[in-house]
Amino acid sequence: MRIGAQQPALTVTERGILEMLMRRSPAAVDRRSIALSVWENEADALGSNTIDVHMARLRAKLAAGRVRIESVRAVGYRIVAR
């Protein structure tokens, strides 16, 4: 994914989250599915704010792009076009 002429530097975890959101777009992806897909031990991600921190960093890196990540209350996250 490019933002303008540049490709943002994503970590392996951020790339995994972004790929999952893009594959399931426009549907919302629940936190458990994200954790199962991206982390080996999903309990670590679900039991803390790990997913929230990664989402905040990913949103910041995608801020200038044509997509944004939305929180879907009581469901999870989804990626939408601006």
C-alpha positions in Angstrom: 0.0 0.0 0.0 1.3 3.4 -0.9 0.5 6.8 0.6 1.2 9.3 -2.1 4.5 8.4 -3.6 5.8 6.6 -0.5 5.2 3.3 1.1 4.8 3.5 4.9 7.3 1.5 7.0 5.0 -1.1 8.6 6.1 -3.6 11.2 5.2 -7.3 10.6 2.3 -7.0 13.0 1.0 -3.8 11.4 1.2 -5.4 8.0 -0.7 -8.5 9.2 -3.5 -6.4 10.7 -3.7 -4.3 7.6 -3.9 -7.3 5.3 -6.6 -8.8 7.4 -8.7 -5.6 7.4 -8.2 -5.3 3.6 -9.2 -8.9 2.9 -12.4 -8.6 4.9 -13.3 -5.1 3.7 -15.9 -3.6 4.0 -16.9 -5.9 6.9 -15.8 -5.2 10.5 -13.2 -7.6 11.9 -13.5 -8.6 15.6 -10.6 -8.3 17.9 -10.4 -12.0 18.5 -10.0 -12.7 14.7 -7.2 -10.1 14.6 -5.5 -11.6 17.5 -5.7 -15.1 16.2 -4.4 -14.1 12.8 -1.5 -11.9 13.9 -0.2 -13.2 17.2 1.0 -16.7 18.1 -0.6 -16.5 21.5 -3.8 -14.6 21.1 -4.4 -14.4 24.8 -1.6 -11.9 25.2 -3.2 -9.6 22.6 -6.7 -9.9 23.9 -5.9 -9.5 27.6 -4.2 -6.2 27.2 -4.4 -3.0 25.1 -1.9 -4.4 22.5 -4.4 -4.3 19.7 -5.4 -0.8 20.5 -1.7 0.4 20.5 -1.0 -1.3 17.1 -4.2 0.2 15.7 -3.2 3.7 16.9 0.2 3.4 15.3 -1.3 2.0 12.1 -3.8 4.8 11.9 -1.0 7.4 12.3 1.0 5.8 9.5 -2.1 5.8 7.2 -3.3 9.3 8.1 -2.3 10.8 4.8 -3.6 7.9 2.7 -6.9 7.2 1.0 -8.1 4.8 3.7 -8.8 5.0 7.4 -9.4 2.5 10.1 -12.7 2.9 11.9 -13.6 1.4 15.3 -16.9 -0.4 15.2 -18.3 -0.3 18.7 -18.8 -3.7 20.3 -17.5 -5.4 17.1 -13.9 -4.5 16.2 -12.4 -2.5 13.3 -12.8 -2.0 9.6 -11.0 -0.2 6.9 -12.9 2.3 4.7 -12.0 4.6 1.8 -12.0 8.3 2.5 
